[in-house]
Amino acid sequence: MAIKVTLPTAFTRHTDGRKQFDSTAENLPALLSDIDQTFPALGTQIKDDDGKLRRFINIYVNDEDIRFLGGETYAFQDGDEIMLIPSIAGGC
């Protein structure tokens, strides 16, 4: 089983310029572990001191927010496309 993970440009400085990578992670905790091993610098940006995903990082599976699919318990399917998107706030 393989999933494709896509990262925004803001994260590529932590991945040696890579915007995409493949993973065999079965769920979100396994994906975070995979990121820790493959891109340790990215892991520190997206996880807090307790190892949990930071509140401002949104995960989408095939354009659907993972929170509506079951969150950490959602089992990735072969061919799923995962996007890690940081929340953006600001304005006047």
Backbone as XML, in Angstrom:
<?xml version="1.0"?>
<chain id="A" units="angstrom">
  <residue number="1" name="MET">
    <atom name="N" x="0.836" y="-1.172" z="0.000"/>
    <atom name="CA" x="0.000" y="0.000" z="0.000"/>
    <atom name="C" x="0.883" y="1.239" z="0.000"/>
  </residue>
  <residue number="2" name="ALA">
    <atom name="N" x="0.494" y="2.237" z="-0.779"/>
    <atom name="CA" x="1.253" y="3.479" z="-0.820"/>
    <atom name="C" x="0.294" y="4.663" z="-0.859"/>
  </residue>
  <residue number="3" name="ILE">
    <atom name="N" x="0.683" y="5.709" z="-0.169"/>
    <atom name="CA" x="-0.046" y="6.966" z="-0.222"/>
    <atom name="C" x="0.922" y="8.042" z="-0.705"/>
  </residue>
  <residue number="4" name="LYS">
    <atom name="N" x="0.373" y="9.099" z="-1.273"/>
    <atom name="CA" x="1.194" y="10.211" z="-1.739"/>
    <atom name="C" x="0.939" y="11.398" z="-0.828"/>
  </residue>
  <residue number="5" name="VAL">
    <atom name="N" x="2.006" y="11.987" z="-0.305"/>
    <atom name="CA" x="1.901" y="13.120" z="0.607"/>
    <atom name="C" x="2.402" y="14.368" z="-0.122"/>
  </residue>
  <residue number="6" name="THR">
    <atom name="N" x="1.585" y="15.407" z="-0.125"/>
    <atom name="CA" x="1.929" y="16.666" z="-0.773"/>
    <atom name="C" x="2.080" y="17.740" z="0.295"/>
  </residue>
  <residue number="7" name="LEU">
    <atom name="N" x="3.139" y="18.528" z="0.155"/>
    <atom name="CA" x="3.454" y="19.578" z="1.121"/>
    <atom name="C" x="3.404" y="20.945" z="0.446"/>
  </residue>
  <residue number="8" name="PRO">
    <atom name="N" x="2.998" y="21.972" z="1.171"/>
    <atom name="CA" x="3.024" y="23.322" z="0.616"/>
    <atom name="C" x="4.468" y="23.827" z="0.546"/>
  </residue>
  <residue number="9" name="THR">
    <atom name="N" x="4.674" y="24.824" z="-0.256"/>
    <atom name="CA" x="6.004" y="25.401" z="-0.440"/>
    <atom name="C" x="6.632" y="25.818" z="0.886"/>
  </residue>
  <residue number="10" name="ALA">
    <atom name="N" x="5.830" y="26.292" z="1.826"/>
    <atom name="CA" x="6.355" y="26.741" z="3.116"/>
    <atom name="C" x="7.105" y="25.638" z="3.859"/>
  </residue>
  <residue number="11" name="PHE">
    <atom name="N" x="6.773" y="24.369" z="3.603"/>
    <atom name="CA" x="7.431" y="23.267" z="4.296"/>
    <atom name="C" x="8.649" y="22.727" z="3.551"/>
  </residue>
  <residue number="12" name="THR">
    <atom name="N" x="8.844" y="23.110" z="2.307"/>
    <atom name="CA" x="9.928" y="22.511" z="1.520"/>
    <atom name="C" x="11.317" y="22.869" z="2.031"/>
  </residue>
  <residue number="13" name="ARG">
    <atom name="N" x="11.440" y="23.919" z="2.798"/>
    <atom name="CA" x="12.749" y="24.245" z="3.372"/>
    <atom name="C" x="13.166" y="23.204" z="4.413"/>
  </residue>
  <residue number="14" name="HIS">
    <atom name="N" x="12.206" y="22.405" z="4.883"/>
    <atom name="CA" x="12.481" y="21.357" z="5.864"/>
    <atom name="C" x="12.569" y="19.973" z="5.220"/>
  </residue>
  <residue number="15" name="THR">
    <atom name="N" x="12.426" y="19.925" z="3.886"/>
    <atom name="CA" x="12.427" y="18.636" z="3.178"/>
    <atom name="C" x="13.416" y="18.623" z="2.008"/>
  </residue>
  <residue number="16" name="ASP">
    <atom name="N" x="14.425" y="19.465" z="2.071"/>
    <atom name="CA" x="15.399" y="19.575" z="0.981"/>
    <atom name="C" x="14.732" y="19.883" z="-0.354"/>
  </residue>
  <residue number="17" name="GLY">
    <atom name="N" x="13.665" y="20.680" z="-0.293"/>
    <atom name="CA" x="12.992" y="21.122" z="-1.512"/>
    <atom name="C" x="11.929" y="20.182" z="-2.050"/>
  </residue>
  <residue number="18" name="ARG">
    <atom name="N" x="11.732" y="19.062" z="-1.423"/>
    <atom name="CA" x="10.734" y="18.100" z="-1.912"/>
    <atom name="C" x="9.325" y="18.554" z="-1.542"/>
  </residue>
  <residue number="19" name="LYS">
    <atom name="N" x="8.434" y="18.553" z="-2.543"/>
    <atom name="CA" x="7.039" y="18.930" z="-2.321"/>
    <atom name="C" x="6.139" y="17.712" z="-2.181"/>
  </residue>
  <residue number="20" name="GLN">
    <atom name="N" x="6.644" y="16.553" z="-2.563"/>
    <atom name="CA" x="5.861" y="15.323" z="-2.476"/>
    <atom name="C" x="6.756" y="14.171" z="-2.069"/>
  </residue>
  <residue number="21" name="PHE">
    <atom name="N" x="6.162" y="13.200" z="-1.401"/>
    <atom name="CA" x="6.857" y="11.959" z="-1.117"/>
    <atom name="C" x="5.821" y="10.863" z="-0.923"/>
  </residue>
  <residue number="22" name="ASP">
    <atom name="N" x="6.248" y="9.632" z="-1.085"/>
    <atom name="CA" x="5.380" y="8.482" z="-0.888"/>
    <atom name="C" x="5.618" y="7.904" z="0.496"/>
  </residue>
  <residue number="23" name="SER">
    <atom name="N" x="4.574" y="7.304" z="1.038"/>
    <atom name="CA" x="4.658" y="6.686" z="2.349"/>
    <atom name="C" x="3.815" y="5.420" z="2.347"/>
  </residue>
  <residue number="24" name="THR">
    <atom name="N" x="4.161" y="4.517" z="3.237"/>
    <atom name="CA" x="3.360" y="3.312" z="3.425"/>
    <atom name="C" x="2.606" y="3.369" z="4.753"/>
  </residue>
  <residue number="25" name="ALA">
    <atom name="N" x="2.505" y="4.551" z="5.338"/>
    <atom name="CA" x="1.813" y="4.722" z="6.623"/>
    <atom name="C" x="0.363" y="4.275" z="6.508"/>
  </residue>
  <residue number="26" name="GLU">
    <atom name="N" x="-0.119" y="3.631" z="7.563"/>
    <atom name="CA" x="-1.489" y="3.124" z="7.573"/>
    <atom name="C" x="-2.486" y="4.114" z="8.170"/>
  </residue>
  <residue number="27" name="ASN">
    <atom name="N" x="-1.974" y="5.097" z="8.938"/>
    <atom name="CA" x="-2.850" y="6.087" z="9.569"/>
    <atom name="C" x="-2.015" y="7.322" z="9.898"/>
  </residue>
  <residue number="28" name="LEU">
    <atom name="N" x="-2.657" y="8.325" z="10.491"/>
    <atom name="CA" x="-1.969" y="9.583" z="10.774"/>
    <atom name="C" x="-0.799" y="9.426" z="11.753"/>
  </residue>
  <residue number="29" name="PRO">
    <atom name="N" x="-0.958" y="8.709" z="12.862"/>
    <atom name="CA" x="0.204" y="8.539" z="13.749"/>
    <atom name="C" x="1.400" y="7.884" z="13.043"/>
  </residue>
  <residue number="30" name="ALA">
    <atom name="N" x="1.130" y="6.919" z="12.194"/>
    <atom name="CA" x="2.216" y="6.265" z="11.453"/>
    <atom name="C" x="2.840" y="7.229" z="10.447"/>
  </residue>
  <residue number="31" name="LEU">
    <atom name="N" x="2.027" y="8.097" z="9.846"/>
    <atom name="CA" x="2.563" y="9.085" z="8.912"/>
    <atom name="C" x="3.455" y="10.080" z="9.648"/>
  </residue>
  <residue number="32" name="LEU">
    <atom name="N" x="3.034" y="10.524" z="10.830"/>
    <atom name="CA" x="3.864" y="11.447" z="11.604"/>
    <atom name="C" x="5.189" y="10.798" z="11.990"/>
  </residue>
  <residue number="33" name="SER">
    <atom name="N" x="5.165" y="9.531" z="12.307"/>
    <atom name="CA" x="6.389" y="8.792" z="12.613"/>
    <atom name="C" x="7.281" y="8.693" z="11.380"/>
  </residue>
  <residue number="34" name="ASP">
    <atom name="N" x="6.666" y="8.438" z="10.227"/>
    <atom name="CA" x="7.402" y="8.363" z="8.965"/>
    <atom name="C" x="8.065" y="9.709" z="8.655"/>
  </residue>
  <residue number="35" name="ILE">
    <atom name="N" x="7.335" y="10.790" z="8.879"/>
    <atom name="CA" x="7.893" y="12.136" z="8.647"/>
    <atom name="C" x="9.063" y="12.386" z="9.587"/>
  </residue>
  <residue number="36" name="ASP">
    <atom name="N" x="8.932" y="11.966" z="10.850"/>
    <atom name="CA" x="10.033" y="12.120" z="11.812"/>
    <atom name="C" x="11.306" y="11.446" z="11.317"/>
  </residue>
  <residue number="37" name="GLN">
    <atom name="N" x="11.171" y="10.274" z="10.737"/>
    <atom name="CA" x="12.336" y="9.524" z="10.272"/>
    <atom name="C" x="12.903" y="10.093" z="8.982"/>
  </residue>
  <residue number="38" name="THR">
    <atom name="N" x="12.021" y="10.482" z="8.061"/>
    <atom name="CA" x="12.466" y="10.943" z="6.748"/>
    <atom name="C" x="12.869" y="12.413" z="6.755"/>
  </residue>
  <residue number="39" name="PHE">
    <atom name="N" x="12.099" y="13.240" z="7.438"/>
    <atom name="CA" x="12.327" y="14.690" z="7.472"/>
    <atom name="C" x="12.238" y="15.185" z="8.913"/>
  </residue>
  <residue number="40" name="PRO">
    <atom name="N" x="13.245" y="14.937" z="9.747"/>
    <atom name="CA" x="13.174" y="15.330" z="11.155"/>
    <atom name="C" x="12.888" y="16.818" z="11.361"/>
  </residue>
  <residue number="41" name="ALA">
    <atom name="N" x="13.428" y="17.663" z="10.514"/>
    <atom name="CA" x="13.201" y="19.107" z="10.658"/>
    <atom name="C" x="11.727" y="19.450" z="10.438"/>
  </residue>
  <residue number="42" name="LEU">
    <atom name="N" x="11.074" y="18.759" z="9.531"/>
    <atom name="CA" x="9.648" y="18.988" z="9.298"/>
    <atom name="C" x="8.842" y="18.496" z="10.493"/>
  </residue>
  <residue number="43" name="GLY">
    <atom name="N" x="9.236" y="17.380" z="11.058"/>
    <atom name="CA" x="8.538" y="16.837" z="12.213"/>
    <atom name="C" x="8.448" y="17.834" z="13.354"/>
  </residue>
  <residue number="44" name="THR">
    <atom name="N" x="9.525" y="18.563" z="13.586"/>
    <atom name="CA" x="9.524" y="19.543" z="14.669"/>
    <atom name="C" x="8.617" y="20.734" z="14.359"/>
  </residue>
  <residue number="45" name="GLN">
    <atom name="N" x="8.357" y="20.974" z="13.096"/>
    <atom name="CA" x="7.496" y="22.092" z="12.708"/>
    <atom name="C" x="6.017" y="21.754" z="12.806"/>
  </residue>
  <residue number="46" name="ILE">
    <atom name="N" x="5.665" y="20.496" z="12.582"/>
    <atom name="CA" x="4.259" y="20.140" z="12.531"/>
    <atom name="C" x="3.753" y="19.476" z="13.809"/>
  </residue>
  <residue number="47" name="LYS">
    <atom name="N" x="4.661" y="19.107" z="14.717"/>
    <atom name="CA" x="4.259" y="18.457" z="15.965"/>
    <atom name="C" x="4.669" y="19.300" z="17.161"/>
  </residue>
  <residue number="48" name="ASP">
    <atom name="N" x="3.881" y="19.201" z="18.234"/>
    <atom name="CA" x="4.204" y="19.920" z="19.463"/>
    <atom name="C" x="5.160" y="19.093" z="20.322"/>
  </residue>
  <residue number="49" name="ASP">
    <atom name="N" x="5.462" y="19.585" z="21.514"/>
    <atom name="CA" x="6.408" y="18.906" z="22.412"/>
    <atom name="C" x="5.919" y="17.538" z="22.873"/>
  </residue>
  <residue number="50" name="ASP">
    <atom name="N" x="4.615" y="17.307" z="22.809"/>
    <atom name="CA" x="4.045" y="16.019" z="23.203"/>
    <atom name="C" x="3.956" y="15.040" z="22.035"/>
  </residue>
  <residue number="51" name="GLY">
    <atom name="N" x="4.426" y="15.469" z="20.859"/>
    <atom name="CA" x="4.384" y="14.593" z="19.690"/>
    <atom name="C" x="3.062" y="14.593" z="18.954"/>
  </residue>
  <residue number="52" name="LYS">
    <atom name="N" x="2.162" y="15.475" z="19.346"/>
    <atom name="CA" x="0.853" y="15.586" z="18.696"/>
    <atom name="C" x="0.913" y="16.626" z="17.583"/>
  </residue>
  <residue number="53" name="LEU">
    <atom name="N" x="0.078" y="16.435" z="16.599"/>
    <atom name="CA" x="-0.009" y="17.380" z="15.495"/>
    <atom name="C" x="-0.416" y="18.749" z="16.025"/>
  </residue>
  <residue number="54" name="ARG">
    <atom name="N" x="0.294" y="19.785" z="15.606"/>
    <atom name="CA" x="-0.041" y="21.144" z="16.060"/>
    <atom name="C" x="-1.438" y="21.521" z="15.576"/>
  </residue>
  <residue number="55" name="ARG">
    <atom name="N" x="-2.106" y="22.360" z="16.361"/>
    <atom name="CA" x="-3.485" y="22.754" z="16.058"/>
    <atom name="C" x="-3.627" y="23.432" z="14.707"/>
  </residue>
  <residue number="56" name="PHE">
    <atom name="N" x="-2.600" y="24.146" z="14.284"/>
    <atom name="CA" x="-2.724" y="24.912" z="13.045"/>
    <atom name="C" x="-2.325" y="24.138" z="11.792"/>
  </residue>
  <residue number="57" name="ILE">
    <atom name="N" x="-2.071" y="22.845" z="11.930"/>
    <atom name="CA" x="-1.769" y="22.012" z="10.774"/>
    <atom name="C" x="-3.028" y="21.219" z="10.417"/>
  </residue>
  <residue number="58" name="ASN">
    <atom name="N" x="-3.488" y="21.397" z="9.200"/>
    <atom name="CA" x="-4.671" y="20.684" z="8.722"/>
    <atom name="C" x="-4.236" y="19.554" z="7.797"/>
  </residue>
  <residue number="59" name="ILE">
    <atom name="N" x="-4.884" y="18.406" z="7.938"/>
    <atom name="CA" x="-4.577" y="17.245" z="7.116"/>
    <atom name="C" x="-5.793" y="16.954" z="6.244"/>
  </residue>
  <residue number="60" name="TYR">
    <atom name="N" x="-5.557" y="16.840" z="4.946"/>
    <atom name="CA" x="-6.618" y="16.506" z="4.007"/>
    <atom name="C" x="-6.286" y="15.189" z="3.332"/>
  </residue>
  <residue number="61" name="VAL">
    <atom name="N" x="-7.307" y="14.339" z="3.229"/>
    <atom name="CA" x="-7.187" y="13.059" z="2.537"/>
    <atom name="C" x="-8.111" y="13.135" z="1.336"/>
  </residue>
  <residue number="62" name="ASN">
    <atom name="N" x="-7.521" y="13.112" z="0.145"/>
    <atom name="CA" x="-8.319" y="13.221" z="-1.088"/>
    <atom name="C" x="-9.260" y="14.424" z="-1.014"/>
  </residue>
  <residue number="63" name="ASP">
    <atom name="N" x="-8.738" y="15.567" z="-0.588"/>
    <atom name="CA" x="-9.458" y="16.840" z="-0.490"/>
    <atom name="C" x="-10.520" y="16.881" z="0.612"/>
  </residue>
  <residue number="64" name="GLU">
    <atom name="N" x="-10.518" y="15.904" z="1.515"/>
    <atom name="CA" x="-11.468" y="15.873" z="2.631"/>
    <atom name="C" x="-10.692" y="16.038" z="3.931"/>
  </residue>
  <residue number="65" name="ASP">
    <atom name="N" x="-11.163" y="16.921" z="4.799"/>
    <atom name="CA" x="-10.519" y="17.126" z="6.093"/>
    <atom name="C" x="-10.536" y="15.823" z="6.885"/>
  </residue>
  <residue number="66" name="ILE">
    <atom name="N" x="-9.377" y="15.387" z="7.359"/>
    <atom name="CA" x="-9.272" y="14.107" z="8.062"/>
    <atom name="C" x="-10.124" y="14.079" z="9.327"/>
  </residue>
  <residue number="67" name="ARG">
    <atom name="N" x="-10.420" y="15.233" z="9.908"/>
    <atom name="CA" x="-11.259" y="15.275" z="11.109"/>
    <atom name="C" x="-12.657" y="14.722" z="10.837"/>
  </residue>
  <residue number="68" name="PHE">
    <atom name="N" x="-13.128" y="14.875" z="9.594"/>
    <atom name="CA" x="-14.457" y="14.377" z="9.240"/>
    <atom name="C" x="-14.426" y="12.912" z="8.803"/>
  </residue>
  <residue number="69" name="LEU">
    <atom name="N" x="-13.235" y="12.345" z="8.716"/>
    <atom name="CA" x="-13.077" y="10.940" z="8.322"/>
    <atom name="C" x="-12.758" y="10.034" z="9.513"/>
  </residue>
  <residue number="70" name="GLY">
    <atom name="N" x="-12.616" y="10.636" z="10.686"/>
    <atom name="CA" x="-12.295" y="9.862" z="11.874"/>
    <atom name="C" x="-11.001" y="10.270" z="12.537"/>
  </residue>
  <residue number="71" name="GLY">
    <atom name="N" x="-10.340" y="11.283" z="12.003"/>
    <atom name="CA" x="-9.107" y="11.784" z="12.615"/>
    <atom name="C" x="-7.994" y="10.759" z="12.597"/>
  </residue>
  <residue number="72" name="GLU">
    <atom name="N" x="-7.328" y="10.620" z="13.741"/>
    <atom name="CA" x="-6.177" y="9.711" z="13.831"/>
    <atom name="C" x="-6.550" y="8.258" z="13.585"/>
  </residue>
  <residue number="73" name="THR">
    <atom name="N" x="-7.809" y="7.914" z="13.741"/>
    <atom name="CA" x="-8.218" y="6.521" z="13.557"/>
    <atom name="C" x="-8.486" y="6.169" z="12.099"/>
  </residue>
  <residue number="74" name="TYR">
    <atom name="N" x="-8.549" y="7.178" z="11.219"/>
    <atom name="CA" x="-8.806" y="6.901" z="9.807"/>
    <atom name="C" x="-7.669" y="6.058" z="9.236"/>
  </residue>
  <residue number="75" name="ALA">
    <atom name="N" x="-8.023" y="4.970" z="8.573"/>
    <atom name="CA" x="-7.035" y="4.091" z="7.940"/>
    <atom name="C" x="-6.847" y="4.521" z="6.489"/>
  </residue>
  <residue number="76" name="PHE">
    <atom name="N" x="-5.631" y="4.944" z="6.154"/>
    <atom name="CA" x="-5.350" y="5.340" z="4.784"/>
    <atom name="C" x="-5.578" y="4.159" z="3.841"/>
  </residue>
  <residue number="77" name="GLN">
    <atom name="N" x="-6.038" y="4.479" z="2.645"/>
    <atom name="CA" x="-6.276" y="3.479" z="1.607"/>
    <atom name="C" x="-5.199" y="3.617" z="0.530"/>
  </residue>
  <residue number="78" name="ASP">
    <atom name="N" x="-4.909" y="2.533" z="-0.140"/>
    <atom name="CA" x="-3.922" y="2.557" z="-1.211"/>
    <atom name="C" x="-4.291" y="3.641" z="-2.228"/>
  </residue>
  <residue number="79" name="GLY">
    <atom name="N" x="-3.343" y="4.511" z="-2.529"/>
    <atom name="CA" x="-3.568" y="5.574" z="-3.495"/>
    <atom name="C" x="-4.097" y="6.872" z="-2.914"/>
  </residue>
  <residue number="80" name="ASP">
    <atom name="N" x="-4.371" y="6.909" z="-1.607"/>
    <atom name="CA" x="-4.830" y="8.160" z="-0.999"/>
    <atom name="C" x="-3.803" y="9.261" z="-1.223"/>
  </residue>
  <residue number="81" name="GLU">
    <atom name="N" x="-4.305" y="10.469" z="-1.413"/>
    <atom name="CA" x="-3.453" y="11.646" z="-1.537"/>
    <atom name="C" x="-3.656" y="12.497" z="-0.292"/>
  </residue>
  <residue number="82" name="ILE">
    <atom name="N" x="-2.569" y="12.689" z="0.451"/>
    <atom name="CA" x="-2.601" y="13.397" z="1.708"/>
    <atom name="C" x="-1.953" y="14.759" z="1.524"/>
  </residue>
  <residue number="83" name="MET">
    <atom name="N" x="-2.584" y="15.794" z="2.046"/>
    <atom name="CA" x="-1.995" y="17.138" z="2.024"/>
    <atom name="C" x="-1.880" y="17.658" z="3.437"/>
  </residue>
  <residue number="84" name="LEU">
    <atom name="N" x="-0.724" y="18.222" z="3.775"/>
    <atom name="CA" x="-0.508" y="18.893" z="5.044"/>
    <atom name="C" x="-0.546" y="20.383" z="4.764"/>
  </residue>
  <residue number="85" name="ILE">
    <atom name="N" x="-1.511" y="21.065" z="5.353"/>
    <atom name="CA" x="-1.700" y="22.483" z="5.079"/>
    <atom name="C" x="-1.685" y="23.273" z="6.386"/>
  </residue>
  <residue number="86" name="PRO">
    <atom name="N" x="-0.759" y="24.232" z="6.517"/>
    <atom name="CA" x="-0.794" y="25.091" z="7.706"/>
    <atom name="C" x="-1.910" y="26.117" z="7.587"/>
  </residue>
  <residue number="87" name="SER">
    <atom name="N" x="-2.575" y="26.392" z="8.707"/>
    <atom name="CA" x="-3.605" y="27.424" z="8.720"/>
    <atom name="C" x="-2.938" y="28.780" z="8.525"/>
  </residue>
  <residue number="88" name="ILE">
    <atom name="N" x="-3.634" y="29.655" z="7.873"/>
    <atom name="CA" x="-3.107" y="31.001" z="7.647"/>
    <atom name="C" x="-4.125" y="31.979" z="8.202"/>
  </residue>
  <residue number="89" name="ALA">
    <atom name="N" x="-3.646" y="32.925" z="8.992"/>
    <atom name="CA" x="-4.531" y="33.932" z="9.573"/>
    <atom name="C" x="-3.905" y="35.299" z="9.377"/>
  </residue>
  <residue number="90" name="GLY">
    <atom name="N" x="-4.696" y="36.290" z="9.473"/>
    <atom name="CA" x="-4.174" y="37.634" z="9.363"/>
    <atom name="C" x="-5.145" y="38.542" z="8.652"/>
  </residue>
  <residue number="91" name="GLY">
    <atom name="N" x="-4.688" y="39.685" z="8.299"/>
    <atom name="CA" x="-5.545" y="40.637" z="7.608"/>
    <atom name="C" x="-5.791" y="41.854" z="8.475"/>
  </residue>
  <residue number="92" name="CYS">
    <atom name="N" x="-6.629" y="42.688" z="7.995"/>
    <atom name="CA" x="-6.945" y="43.932" z="8.709"/>
    <atom name="C" x="-8.152" y="43.791" z="9.580"/>
  </residue>
</chain>
